[in-house]
């Protein structure tokens, strides 16, 4: 079980990883042509295009993961 202190540590780690470009952040509203390609007990994977381009990406999104579980993913 995670505590509020643990959650804060993981949250700061995630924010730093994004700000220092270790993890690329994409605004969800920029995805188009979403097509579910897989689902499981923790979440789904969708095939999407980035904005109005031909760039194809896979987006994984979870149902109810904690910040700790996301960081450890």
N, CA, C and O atoms as a Tripos MOL2 file, in Angstrom:
@<TRIPOS>MOLECULE
protein
  292   291    73     0     0
PROTEIN
NO_CHARGES

@<TRIPOS>ATOM
      1 N           0.8470   -1.1810    0.0000 N.3       1 UNK1
      2 CA          0.0000    0.0000    0.0000 C.3       1 UNK1
      3 C           0.8900    1.2410    0.0000 C.2       1 UNK1
      4 O           1.8600    1.3100    0.7550 O.2       1 UNK1
      5 N           0.5690    2.2060   -0.8300 N.am      2 UNK2
      6 CA          1.3880    3.4150   -0.8990 C.3       2 UNK2
      7 C           0.8350    4.4750    0.0380 C.2       2 UNK2
      8 O          -0.3610    4.5210    0.3230 O.2       2 UNK2
      9 N           1.7290    5.3170    0.5050 N.am      3 UNK3
     10 CA          1.3390    6.4140    1.3860 C.3       3 UNK3
     11 C           1.3460    7.7120    0.5980 C.2       3 UNK3
     12 O           1.7850    7.7470   -0.5510 O.2       3 UNK3
     13 N           0.8620    8.7710    1.2140 N.am      4 UNK4
     14 CA          0.8560   10.0810    0.5540 C.3       4 UNK4
     15 C           2.2780   10.5310    0.2600 C.2       4 UNK4
     16 O           2.5350   11.1550   -0.7690 O.2       4 UNK4
     17 N           3.2110   10.2140    1.1670 N.am      5 UNK5
     18 CA          4.6190   10.5900    0.9530 C.3       5 UNK5
     19 C           5.1770    9.8430   -0.2460 C.2       5 UNK5
     20 O           5.8580   10.4320   -1.0850 O.2       5 UNK5
     21 N           4.8930    8.5400   -0.3320 N.am      6 UNK6
     22 CA          5.3410    7.7530   -1.4860 C.3       6 UNK6
     23 C           4.7680    8.3190   -2.7760 C.2       6 UNK6
     24 O           5.4820    8.4640   -3.7680 O.2       6 UNK6
     25 N           3.4780    8.6370   -2.7620 N.am      7 UNK7
     26 CA          2.8410    9.1830   -3.9550 C.3       7 UNK7
     27 C           3.5080   10.4830   -4.3790 C.2       7 UNK7
     28 O           3.6950   10.7220   -5.5720 O.2       7 UNK7
     29 N           3.8700   11.3250   -3.4140 N.am      8 UNK8
     30 CA          4.5320   12.5890   -3.7240 C.3       8 UNK8
     31 C           5.8960   12.3460   -4.3620 C.2       8 UNK8
     32 O           6.2620   13.0290   -5.3190 O.2       8 UNK8
     33 N           6.6440   11.3870   -3.8450 N.am      9 UNK9
     34 CA          7.9560   11.0610   -4.4020 C.3       9 UNK9
     35 C           7.8140   10.5930   -5.8470 C.2       9 UNK9
     36 O           8.5530   11.0460   -6.7220 O.2       9 UNK9
     37 N           6.8840    9.7020   -6.1000 N.am     10 UNK10
     38 CA          6.6750    9.2010   -7.4570 C.3      10 UNK10
     39 C           6.1530   10.2880   -8.3800 C.2      10 UNK10
     40 O           6.5420   10.3500   -9.5460 O.2      10 UNK10
     41 N           5.2840   11.1410   -7.8750 N.am     11 UNK11
     42 CA          4.7380   12.2310   -8.6770 C.3      11 UNK11
     43 C           5.8530   13.1900   -9.0980 C.2      11 UNK11
     44 O           5.9270   13.5870  -10.2610 O.2      11 UNK11
     45 N           6.7220   13.5620   -8.1460 N.am     12 UNK12
     46 CA          7.8460   14.4510   -8.4710 C.3      12 UNK12
     47 C           8.7990   13.7850   -9.4520 C.2      12 UNK12
     48 O           9.3190   14.4430  -10.3530 O.2      12 UNK12
     49 N           9.0340   12.4740   -9.2880 N.am     13 UNK13
     50 CA          9.9140   11.7500  -10.2120 C.3      13 UNK13
     51 C           9.3400   11.8010  -11.6300 C.2      13 UNK13
     52 O          10.0690   12.0460  -12.5920 O.2      13 UNK13
     53 N           8.0390   11.5700  -11.7530 N.am     14 UNK14
     54 CA          7.3930   11.5760  -13.0610 C.3      14 UNK14
     55 C           7.4370   12.9730  -13.6840 C.2      14 UNK14
     56 O           7.7390   13.1050  -14.8710 O.2      14 UNK14
     57 N           7.1450   14.0000  -12.9140 N.am     15 UNK15
     58 CA          7.2110   15.3690  -13.4380 C.3      15 UNK15
     59 C           8.6200   15.7190  -13.9080 C.2      15 UNK15
     60 O           8.7890   16.3490  -14.9510 O.2      15 UNK15
     61 N           9.6190   15.3170  -13.1510 N.am     16 UNK16
     62 CA         11.0080   15.5880  -13.5350 C.3      16 UNK16
     63 C          11.3900   14.8230  -14.7960 C.2      16 UNK16
     64 O          12.0630   15.3650  -15.6740 O.2      16 UNK16
     65 N          10.9680   13.5760  -14.8880 N.am     17 UNK17
     66 CA         11.2720   12.7680  -16.0750 C.3      17 UNK17
     67 C          10.6680   13.3930  -17.3260 C.2      17 UNK17
     68 O          11.2920   13.3660  -18.3870 O.2      17 UNK17
     69 N           9.4720   13.9540  -17.2240 N.am     18 UNK18
     70 CA          8.8430   14.6260  -18.3650 C.3      18 UNK18
     71 C           9.5640   15.9310  -18.6720 C.2      18 UNK18
     72 O           9.8560   16.2140  -19.8330 O.2      18 UNK18
     73 N           9.8560   16.7340  -17.6450 N.am     19 UNK19
     74 CA         10.4840   18.0370  -17.8800 C.3      19 UNK19
     75 C          11.8960   17.9110  -18.4400 C.2      19 UNK19
     76 O          12.3550   18.7920  -19.1670 O.2      19 UNK19
     77 N          12.5880   16.8260  -18.1080 N.am     20 UNK20
     78 CA         13.9440   16.6130  -18.6140 C.3      20 UNK20
     79 C          13.9750   15.7080  -19.8470 C.2      20 UNK20
     80 O          15.0330   15.2340  -20.2600 O.2      20 UNK20
     81 N          12.7950   15.4800  -20.4240 N.am     21 UNK21
     82 CA         12.6310   14.7170  -21.6730 C.3      21 UNK21
     83 C          13.0890   13.2680  -21.6070 C.2      21 UNK21
     84 O          13.4750   12.6920  -22.6240 O.2      21 UNK21
     85 N          13.0480   12.6690  -20.4060 N.am     22 UNK22
     86 CA         13.2710   11.2230  -20.3090 C.3      22 UNK22
     87 C          12.0190   10.4750  -20.7340 C.2      22 UNK22
     88 O          12.0790    9.3660  -21.2650 O.2      22 UNK22
     89 N          10.8820   11.1160  -20.4850 N.am     23 UNK23
     90 CA          9.5820   10.5880  -20.8990 C.3      23 UNK23
     91 C           8.9330   11.6580  -21.7540 C.2      23 UNK23
     92 O           8.8550   12.8170  -21.3470 O.2      23 UNK23
     93 N           8.4710   11.2830  -22.9270 N.am     24 UNK24
     94 CA          7.8230   12.2310  -23.8310 C.3      24 UNK24
     95 C           6.3480   12.3560  -23.4470 C.2      24 UNK24
     96 O           5.6400   11.3560  -23.3270 O.2      24 UNK24
     97 N           5.9050   13.5820  -23.2580 N.am     25 UNK25
     98 CA          4.5110   13.8490  -22.9100 C.3      25 UNK25
     99 C           3.7540   14.2840  -24.1560 C.2      25 UNK25
    100 O           4.2150   15.1520  -24.8980 O.2      25 UNK25
    101 N           2.6030   13.6870  -24.3810 N.am     26 UNK26
    102 CA          1.7140   14.0740  -25.4690 C.3      26 UNK26
    103 C           0.3550   14.4090  -24.8850 C.2      26 UNK26
    104 O          -0.1870   13.6410  -24.0900 O.2      26 UNK26
    105 N          -0.1960   15.5400  -25.2690 N.am     27 UNK27
    106 CA         -1.5380   15.9070  -24.8320 C.3      27 UNK27
    107 C          -2.5350   14.9800  -25.5230 C.2      27 UNK27
    108 O          -2.5240   14.8520  -26.7470 O.2      27 UNK27
    109 N          -3.3840   14.3450  -24.7480 N.am     28 UNK28
    110 CA         -4.3290   13.3640  -25.2690 C.3      28 UNK28
    111 C          -5.2190   13.9440  -26.3670 C.2      28 UNK28
    112 O          -5.6350   13.2200  -27.2720 O.2      28 UNK28
    113 N          -5.5120   15.2310  -26.2960 N.am     29 UNK29
    114 CA         -6.3930   15.8390  -27.2950 C.3      29 UNK29
    115 C          -5.7570   15.8890  -28.6810 C.2      29 UNK29
    116 O          -6.4530   16.1250  -29.6680 O.2      29 UNK29
    117 N          -4.4380   15.6700  -28.7710 N.am     30 UNK30
    118 CA         -3.7570   15.6760  -30.0590 C.3      30 UNK30
    119 C          -3.8610   14.3730  -30.8260 C.2      30 UNK30
    120 O          -3.4360   14.3020  -31.9790 O.2      30 UNK30
    121 N          -4.4180   13.3430  -30.2120 N.am     31 UNK31
    122 CA         -4.5520   12.0430  -30.8740 C.3      31 UNK31
    123 C          -5.8460   11.9760  -31.6730 C.2      31 UNK31
    124 O          -6.8990   12.4160  -31.2130 O.2      31 UNK31
    125 N          -5.7520   11.4200  -32.8770 N.am     32 UNK32
    126 CA         -6.9320   11.2420  -33.7220 C.3      32 UNK32
    127 C          -6.9740    9.8020  -34.2190 C.2      32 UNK32
    128 O          -6.0210    9.0450  -34.0340 O.2      32 UNK32
    129 N          -8.0600    9.4380  -34.8360 N.am     33 UNK33
    130 CA         -8.2450    8.1100  -35.4380 C.3      33 UNK33
    131 C          -7.9250    6.9810  -34.4600 C.2      33 UNK33
    132 O          -7.2070    6.0370  -34.7930 O.2      33 UNK33
    133 N          -8.4590    7.0940  -33.2730 N.am     34 UNK34
    134 CA         -8.2010    6.0870  -32.2280 C.3      34 UNK34
    135 C          -8.8600    4.7690  -32.5710 C.2      34 UNK34
    136 O         -10.0490    4.7190  -32.8860 O.2      34 UNK34
    137 N          -8.0730    3.6890  -32.5080 N.am     35 UNK35
    138 CA         -8.5690    2.3400  -32.7960 C.3      35 UNK35
    139 C          -8.0190    1.3940  -31.7310 C.2      35 UNK35
    140 O          -6.8070    1.1970  -31.6400 O.2      35 UNK35
    141 N          -8.9090    0.8100  -30.9240 N.am     36 UNK36
    142 CA         -8.4800   -0.1290  -29.8910 C.3      36 UNK36
    143 C          -7.8370   -1.3500  -30.5520 C.2      36 UNK36
    144 O          -8.4010   -1.9460  -31.4690 O.2      36 UNK36
    145 N          -6.6380   -1.7090  -30.0640 N.am     37 UNK37
    146 CA         -5.9660   -2.8870  -30.6310 C.3      37 UNK37
    147 C          -5.7470   -3.9840  -29.5930 C.2      37 UNK37
    148 O          -5.4440   -5.1220  -29.9510 O.2      37 UNK37
    149 N          -5.8990   -3.6520  -28.3130 N.am     38 UNK38
    150 CA         -5.7260   -4.6630  -27.2750 C.3      38 UNK38
    151 C          -6.3400   -4.1620  -25.9800 C.2      38 UNK38
    152 O          -6.4110   -2.9590  -25.7300 O.2      38 UNK38
    153 N          -6.7820   -5.1090  -25.1600 N.am     39 UNK39
    154 CA         -7.2740   -4.7490  -23.8310 C.3      39 UNK39
    155 C          -6.9260   -5.8700  -22.8660 C.2      39 UNK39
    156 O          -6.7770   -7.0310  -23.2470 O.2      39 UNK39
    157 N          -6.8030   -5.4860  -21.6210 N.am     40 UNK40
    158 CA         -6.4570   -6.4530  -20.5930 C.3      40 UNK40
    159 C          -7.0170   -6.0270  -19.2550 C.2      40 UNK40
    160 O          -7.8430   -5.1190  -19.1750 O.2      40 UNK40
    161 N          -6.5650   -6.6840  -18.2110 N.am     41 UNK41
    162 CA         -7.1090   -6.4040  -16.8830 C.3      41 UNK41
    163 C          -6.6450   -5.0650  -16.3170 C.2      41 UNK41
    164 O          -7.2950   -4.5220  -15.4230 O.2      41 UNK41
    165 N          -5.5280   -4.5170  -16.8210 N.am     42 UNK42
    166 CA         -5.0190   -3.2520  -16.3140 C.3      42 UNK42
    167 C          -5.3630   -2.0660  -17.2020 C.2      42 UNK42
    168 O          -5.3390   -0.9290  -16.7300 O.2      42 UNK42
    169 N          -5.6820   -2.2940  -18.4680 N.am     43 UNK43
    170 CA         -5.9760   -1.1740  -19.3490 C.3      43 UNK43
    171 C          -6.0620   -1.5880  -20.8020 C.2      43 UNK43
    172 O          -6.1910   -2.7690  -21.1220 O.2      43 UNK43
    173 N          -5.9890   -0.5980  -21.6780 N.am     44 UNK44
    174 CA         -6.1190   -0.8180  -23.1170 C.3      44 UNK44
    175 C          -4.9340   -0.2350  -23.8710 C.2      44 UNK44
    176 O          -4.1950    0.6030  -23.3560 O.2      44 UNK44
    177 N          -4.7720   -0.6980  -25.0980 N.am     45 UNK45
    178 CA         -3.7980   -0.1270  -26.0210 C.3      45 UNK45
    179 C          -4.5580    0.2710  -27.2750 C.2      45 UNK45
    180 O          -5.3660   -0.4960  -27.7980 O.2      45 UNK45
    181 N          -4.2880    1.4760  -27.7470 N.am     46 UNK46
    182 CA         -4.9670    1.9740  -28.9390 C.3      46 UNK46
    183 C          -3.9360    2.4250  -29.9710 C.2      46 UNK46
    184 O          -2.8540    2.8980  -29.6250 O.2      46 UNK46
    185 N          -4.2930    2.2690  -31.2290 N.am     47 UNK47
    186 CA         -3.5150    2.8090  -32.3370 C.3      47 UNK47
    187 C          -4.0950    4.1820  -32.6100 C.2      47 UNK47
    188 O          -5.3090    4.3300  -32.7490 O.2      47 UNK47
    189 N          -3.2260    5.1990  -32.6890 N.am     48 UNK48
    190 CA         -3.6830    6.5720  -32.9110 C.3      48 UNK48
    191 C          -2.7730    7.2770  -33.9020 C.2      48 UNK48
    192 O          -1.6450    6.8500  -34.1500 O.2      48 UNK48
    193 N          -3.2800    8.3540  -34.4580 N.am     49 UNK49
    194 CA         -2.4560    9.2620  -35.2500 C.3      49 UNK49
    195 C          -2.2070   10.5030  -34.4060 C.2      49 UNK49
    196 O          -3.0370   10.8900  -33.5840 O.2      49 UNK49
    197 N          -1.0450   11.1190  -34.6250 N.am     50 UNK50
    198 CA         -0.7210   12.3510  -33.9090 C.3      50 UNK50
    199 C          -1.1910   13.5340  -34.7270 C.2      50 UNK50
    200 O          -0.7170   13.7580  -35.8400 O.2      50 UNK50
    201 N          -2.1180   14.2870  -34.1750 N.am     51 UNK51
    202 CA         -2.7210   15.4620  -34.7980 C.3      51 UNK51
    203 C          -3.0930   15.1860  -36.2460 C.2      51 UNK51
    204 O          -3.7120   14.1620  -36.5350 O.2      51 UNK51
    205 N          -2.7330   16.0680  -37.1560 N.am     52 UNK52
    206 CA         -3.1110   15.9070  -38.5590 C.3      52 UNK52
    207 C          -1.9480   15.3680  -39.3770 C.2      52 UNK52
    208 O          -1.6960   15.8360  -40.4870 O.2      52 UNK52
    209 N          -1.2370   14.3820  -38.8300 N.am     53 UNK53
    210 CA         -0.0870   13.8350  -39.5360 C.3      53 UNK53
    211 C          -0.3040   12.3450  -39.8110 C.2      53 UNK53
    212 O          -1.3160   11.7660  -39.4160 O.2      53 UNK53
    213 N           0.6510   11.7510  -40.4850 N.am     54 UNK54
    214 CA          0.6240   10.3130  -40.7320 C.3      54 UNK54
    215 C           1.3830    9.5510  -39.6560 C.2      54 UNK54
    216 O           1.5660    8.3390  -39.7690 O.2      54 UNK54
    217 N           1.8250   10.2460  -38.6170 N.am     55 UNK55
    218 CA          2.5620    9.6020  -37.5320 C.3      55 UNK55
    219 C           1.6230    8.6990  -36.7370 C.2      55 UNK55
    220 O           0.6360    9.1590  -36.1640 O.2      55 UNK55
    221 N           1.9480    7.4130  -36.7110 N.am     56 UNK56
    222 CA          1.1340    6.4310  -35.9990 C.3      56 UNK56
    223 C           1.8200    6.1110  -34.6730 C.2      56 UNK56
    224 O           3.0350    5.9240  -34.6180 O.2      56 UNK56
    225 N           1.0350    6.0510  -33.6210 N.am     57 UNK57
    226 CA          1.5590    5.7530  -32.2940 C.3      57 UNK57
    227 C           0.6690    4.7250  -31.6210 C.2      57 UNK57
    228 O          -0.4940    4.5530  -31.9860 O.2      57 UNK57
    229 N           1.2310    4.0480  -30.6390 N.am     58 UNK58
    230 CA          0.4490    3.1790  -29.7580 C.3      58 UNK58
    231 C           0.3260    3.8950  -28.4190 C.2      58 UNK58
    232 O           1.3220    4.3580  -27.8620 O.2      58 UNK58
    233 N          -0.8760    3.9830  -27.9140 N.am     59 UNK59
    234 CA         -1.1320    4.6430  -26.6430 C.3      59 UNK59
    235 C          -1.6650    3.6050  -25.6670 C.2      59 UNK59
    236 O          -2.6570    2.9260  -25.9320 O.2      59 UNK59
    237 N          -0.9920    3.5010  -24.5480 N.am     60 UNK60
    238 CA         -1.4230    2.5810  -23.4940 C.3      60 UNK60
    239 C          -2.0430    3.4130  -22.3850 C.2      60 UNK60
    240 O          -1.4490    4.3900  -21.9300 O.2      60 UNK60
    241 N          -3.2190    3.0320  -21.9560 N.am     61 UNK61
    242 CA         -3.8350    3.7510  -20.8500 C.3      61 UNK61
    243 C          -4.4580    2.7520  -19.8940 C.2      61 UNK61
    244 O          -4.9980    1.7200  -20.2920 O.2      61 UNK61
    245 N          -4.3640    3.0950  -18.6200 N.am     62 UNK62
    246 CA         -4.7670    2.1640  -17.5670 C.3      62 UNK62
    247 C          -6.1380    2.5000  -17.0190 C.2      62 UNK62
    248 O          -6.6830    3.5800  -17.2470 O.2      62 UNK62
    249 N          -6.6700    1.5480  -16.2960 N.am     63 UNK63
    250 CA         -7.9650    1.7440  -15.6580 C.3      63 UNK63
    251 C          -7.8070    2.4670  -14.3190 C.2      63 UNK63
    252 O          -8.3470    3.5580  -14.1360 O.2      63 UNK63
    253 N          -7.0840    1.8760  -13.4030 N.am     64 UNK64
    254 CA         -6.9900    2.4530  -12.0550 C.3      64 UNK64
    255 C          -5.6120    2.2290  -11.4390 C.2      64 UNK64
    256 O          -5.5170    1.7780  -10.2970 O.2      64 UNK64
    257 N          -4.5600    2.5310  -12.1610 N.am     65 UNK65
    258 CA         -3.2250    2.3610  -11.6100 C.3      65 UNK65
    259 C          -2.8580    3.5290  -10.7030 C.2      65 UNK65
    260 O          -3.2690    4.6650  -10.9380 O.2      65 UNK65
    261 N          -2.0880    3.2390   -9.6760 N.am     66 UNK66
    262 CA         -1.5690    4.3070   -8.8190 C.3      66 UNK66
    263 C          -0.3760    4.9430   -9.5200 C.2      66 UNK66
    264 O           0.1420    4.3940  -10.4930 O.2      66 UNK66
    265 N           0.0590    6.0910   -9.0290 N.am     67 UNK67
    266 CA          1.2200    6.7640   -9.6050 C.3      67 UNK67
    267 C           2.4560    5.8680   -9.4900 C.2      67 UNK67
    268 O           3.2900    5.8490  -10.3960 O.2      67 UNK67
    269 N           2.5790    5.1320   -8.3950 N.am     68 UNK68
    270 CA          3.7040    4.2070   -8.2000 C.3      68 UNK68
    271 C           3.7000    3.1290   -9.2790 C.2      68 UNK68
    272 O           4.7460    2.8110   -9.8440 O.2      68 UNK68
    273 N           2.5300    2.5660   -9.5660 N.am     69 UNK69
    274 CA          2.4340    1.5260  -10.5850 C.3      69 UNK69
    275 C           2.7570    2.0730  -11.9690 C.2      69 UNK69
    276 O           3.3620    1.3800  -12.7870 O.2      69 UNK69
    277 N           2.3600    3.3020  -12.2330 N.am     70 UNK70
    278 CA          2.6780    3.9180  -13.5260 C.3      70 UNK70
    279 C           4.1760    4.1300  -13.6650 C.2      70 UNK70
    280 O           4.7520    3.8220  -14.7080 O.2      70 UNK70
    281 N           4.8130    4.6540  -12.6240 N.am     71 UNK71
    282 CA          6.2530    4.8800  -12.6510 C.3      71 UNK71
    283 C           6.9990    3.5660  -12.8280 C.2      71 UNK71
    284 O           7.9940    3.5090  -13.5500 O.2      71 UNK71
    285 N           6.5290    2.5170  -12.1810 N.am     72 UNK72
    286 CA          7.1920    1.2230  -12.2700 C.3      72 UNK72
    287 C           6.8570    0.4620  -13.5490 C.2      72 UNK72
    288 O           7.4550   -0.5800  -13.8190 O.2      72 UNK72
    289 N           5.9270    0.9570  -14.3230 N.am     73 UNK73
    290 CA          5.5310    0.3240  -15.5820 C.3      73 UNK73
    291 C           6.6770    0.4490  -16.5500 C.2      73 UNK73
    292 O           6.5780   -0.0130  -17.6870 O.2      73 UNK73
@<TRIPOS>BOND
     1     1     2 1
     2     2     3 1
     3     3     4 2
     4     3     5 am
     5     5     6 1
     6     6     7 1
     7     7     8 2
     8     7     9 am
     9     9    10 1
    10    10    11 1
    11    11    12 2
    12    11    13 am
    13    13    14 1
    14    14    15 1
    15    15    16 2
    16    15    17 am
    17    17    18 1
    18    18    19 1
    19    19    20 2
    20    19    21 am
    21    21    22 1
    22    22    23 1
    23    23    24 2
    24    23    25 am
    25    25    26 1
    26    26    27 1
    27    27    28 2
    28    27    29 am
    29    29    30 1
    30    30    31 1
    31    31    32 2
    32    31    33 am
    33    33    34 1
    34    34    35 1
    35    35    36 2
    36    35    37 am
    37    37    38 1
    38    38    39 1
    39    39    40 2
    40    39    41 am
    41    41    42 1
    42    42    43 1
    43    43    44 2
    44    43    45 am
    45    45    46 1
    46    46    47 1
    47    47    48 2
    48    47    49 am
    49    49    50 1
    50    50    51 1
    51    51    52 2
    52    51    53 am
    53    53    54 1
    54    54    55 1
    55    55    56 2
    56    55    57 am
    57    57    58 1
    58    58    59 1
    59    59    60 2
    60    59    61 am
    61    61    62 1
    62    62    63 1
    63    63    64 2
    64    63    65 am
    65    65    66 1
    66    66    67 1
    67    67    68 2
    68    67    69 am
    69    69    70 1
    70    70    71 1
    71    71    72 2
    72    71    73 am
    73    73    74 1
    74    74    75 1
    75    75    76 2
    76    75    77 am
    77    77    78 1
    78    78    79 1
    79    79    80 2
    80    79    81 am
    81    81    82 1
    82    82    83 1
    83    83    84 2
    84    83    85 am
    85    85    86 1
    86    86    87 1
    87    87    88 2
    88    87    89 am
    89    89    90 1
    90    90    91 1
    91    91    92 2
    92    91    93 am
    93    93    94 1
    94    94    95 1
    95    95    96 2
    96    95    97 am
    97    97    98 1
    98    98    99 1
    99    99   100 2
   100    99   101 am
   101   101   102 1
   102   102   103 1
   103   103   104 2
   104   103   105 am
   105   105   106 1
   106   106   107 1
   107   107   108 2
   108   107   109 am
   109   109   110 1
   110   110   111 1
   111   111   112 2
   112   111   113 am
   113   113   114 1
   114   114   115 1
   115   115   116 2
   116   115   117 am
   117   117   118 1
   118   118   119 1
   119   119   120 2
   120   119   121 am
   121   121   122 1
   122   122   123 1
   123   123   124 2
   124   123   125 am
   125   125   126 1
   126   126   127 1
   127   127   128 2
   128   127   129 am
   129   129   130 1
   130   130   131 1
   131   131   132 2
   132   131   133 am
   133   133   134 1
   134   134   135 1
   135   135   136 2
   136   135   137 am
   137   137   138 1
   138   138   139 1
   139   139   140 2
   140   139   141 am
   141   141   142 1
   142   142   143 1
   143   143   144 2
   144   143   145 am
   145   145   146 1
   146   146   147 1
   147   147   148 2
   148   147   149 am
   149   149   150 1
   150   150   151 1
   151   151   152 2
   152   151   153 am
   153   153   154 1
   154   154   155 1
   155   155   156 2
   156   155   157 am
   157   157   158 1
   158   158   159 1
   159   159   160 2
   160   159   161 am
   161   161   162 1
   162   162   163 1
   163   163   164 2
   164   163   165 am
   165   165   166 1
   166   166   167 1
   167   167   168 2
   168   167   169 am
   169   169   170 1
   170   170   171 1
   171   171   172 2
   172   171   173 am
   173   173   174 1
   174   174   175 1
   175   175   176 2
   176   175   177 am
   177   177   178 1
   178   178   179 1
   179   179   180 2
   180   179   181 am
   181   181   182 1
   182   182   183 1
   183   183   184 2
   184   183   185 am
   185   185   186 1
   186   186   187 1
   187   187   188 2
   188   187   189 am
   189   189   190 1
   190   190   191 1
   191   191   192 2
   192   191   193 am
   193   193   194 1
   194   194   195 1
   195   195   196 2
   196   195   197 am
   197   197   198 1
   198   198   199 1
   199   199   200 2
   200   199   201 am
   201   201   202 1
   202   202   203 1
   203   203   204 2
   204   203   205 am
   205   205   206 1
   206   206   207 1
   207   207   208 2
   208   207   209 am
   209   209   210 1
   210   210   211 1
   211   211   212 2
   212   211   213 am
   213   213   214 1
   214   214   215 1
   215   215   216 2
   216   215   217 am
   217   217   218 1
   218   218   219 1
   219   219   220 2
   220   219   221 am
   221   221   222 1
   222   222   223 1
   223   223   224 2
   224   223   225 am
   225   225   226 1
   226   226   227 1
   227   227   228 2
   228   227   229 am
   229   229   230 1
   230   230   231 1
   231   231   232 2
   232   231   233 am
   233   233   234 1
   234   234   235 1
   235   235   236 2
   236   235   237 am
   237   237   238 1
   238   238   239 1
   239   239   240 2
   240   239   241 am
   241   241   242 1
   242   242   243 1
   243   243   244 2
   244   243   245 am
   245   245   246 1
   246   246   247 1
   247   247   248 2
   248   247   249 am
   249   249   250 1
   250   250   251 1
   251   251   252 2
   252   251   253 am
   253   253   254 1
   254   254   255 1
   255   255   256 2
   256   255   257 am
   257   257   258 1
   258   258   259 1
   259   259   260 2
   260   259   261 am
   261   261   262 1
   262   262   263 1
   263   263   264 2
   264   263   265 am
   265   265   266 1
   266   266   267 1
   267   267   268 2
   268   267   269 am
   269   269   270 1
   270   270   271 1
   271   271   272 2
   272   271   273 am
   273   273   274 1
   274   274   275 1
   275   275   276 2
   276   275   277 am
   277   277   278 1
   278   278   279 1
   279   279   280 2
   280   279   281 am
   281   281   282 1
   282   282   283 1
   283   283   284 2
   284   283   285 am
   285   285   286 1
   286   286   287 1
   287   287   288 2
   288   287   289 am
   289   289   290 1
   290   290   291 1
   291   291   292 2
@<TRIPOS>SUBSTRUCTURE
     1 UNK1         2 RESIDUE 1 A UNK
     2 UNK2         6 RESIDUE 1 A UNK
     3 UNK3        10 RESIDUE 1 A UNK
     4 UNK4        14 RESIDUE 1 A UNK
     5 UNK5        18 RESIDUE 1 A UNK
     6 UNK6        22 RESIDUE 1 A UNK
     7 UNK7        26 RESIDUE 1 A UNK
     8 UNK8        30 RESIDUE 1 A UNK
     9 UNK9        34 RESIDUE 1 A UNK
    10 UNK10       38 RESIDUE 1 A UNK
    11 UNK11       42 RESIDUE 1 A UNK
    12 UNK12       46 RESIDUE 1 A UNK
    13 UNK13       50 RESIDUE 1 A UNK
    14 UNK14       54 RESIDUE 1 A UNK
    15 UNK15       58 RESIDUE 1 A UNK
    16 UNK16       62 RESIDUE 1 A UNK
    17 UNK17       66 RESIDUE 1 A UNK
    18 UNK18       70 RESIDUE 1 A UNK
    19 UNK19       74 RESIDUE 1 A UNK
    20 UNK20       78 RESIDUE 1 A UNK
    21 UNK21       82 RESIDUE 1 A UNK
    22 UNK22       86 RESIDUE 1 A UNK
    23 UNK23       90 RESIDUE 1 A UNK
    24 UNK24       94 RESIDUE 1 A UNK
    25 UNK25       98 RESIDUE 1 A UNK
    26 UNK26      102 RESIDUE 1 A UNK
    27 UNK27      106 RESIDUE 1 A UNK
    28 UNK28      110 RESIDUE 1 A UNK
    29 UNK29      114 RESIDUE 1 A UNK
    30 UNK30      118 RESIDUE 1 A UNK
    31 UNK31      122 RESIDUE 1 A UNK
    32 UNK32      126 RESIDUE 1 A UNK
    33 UNK33      130 RESIDUE 1 A UNK
    34 UNK34      134 RESIDUE 1 A UNK
    35 UNK35      138 RESIDUE 1 A UNK
    36 UNK36      142 RESIDUE 1 A UNK
    37 UNK37      146 RESIDUE 1 A UNK
    38 UNK38      150 RESIDUE 1 A UNK
    39 UNK39      154 RESIDUE 1 A UNK
    40 UNK40      158 RESIDUE 1 A UNK
    41 UNK41      162 RESIDUE 1 A UNK
    42 UNK42      166 RESIDUE 1 A UNK
    43 UNK43      170 RESIDUE 1 A UNK
    44 UNK44      174 RESIDUE 1 A UNK
    45 UNK45      178 RESIDUE 1 A UNK
    46 UNK46      182 RESIDUE 1 A UNK
    47 UNK47      186 RESIDUE 1 A UNK
    48 UNK48      190 RESIDUE 1 A UNK
    49 UNK49      194 RESIDUE 1 A UNK
    50 UNK50      198 RESIDUE 1 A UNK
    51 UNK51      202 RESIDUE 1 A UNK
    52 UNK52      206 RESIDUE 1 A UNK
    53 UNK53      210 RESIDUE 1 A UNK
    54 UNK54      214 RESIDUE 1 A UNK
    55 UNK55      218 RESIDUE 1 A UNK
    56 UNK56      222 RESIDUE 1 A UNK
    57 UNK57      226 RESIDUE 1 A UNK
    58 UNK58      230 RESIDUE 1 A UNK
    59 UNK59      234 RESIDUE 1 A UNK
    60 UNK60      238 RESIDUE 1 A UNK
    61 UNK61      242 RESIDUE 1 A UNK
    62 UNK62      246 RESIDUE 1 A UNK
    63 UNK63      250 RESIDUE 1 A UNK
    64 UNK64      254 RESIDUE 1 A UNK
    65 UNK65      258 RESIDUE 1 A UNK
    66 UNK66      262 RESIDUE 1 A UNK
    67 UNK67      266 RESIDUE 1 A UNK
    68 UNK68      270 RESIDUE 1 A UNK
    69 UNK69      274 RESIDUE 1 A UNK
    70 UNK70      278 RESIDUE 1 A UNK
    71 UNK71      282 RESIDUE 1 A UNK
    72 UNK72      286 RESIDUE 1 A UNK
    73 UNK73      290 RESIDUE 1 A UNK
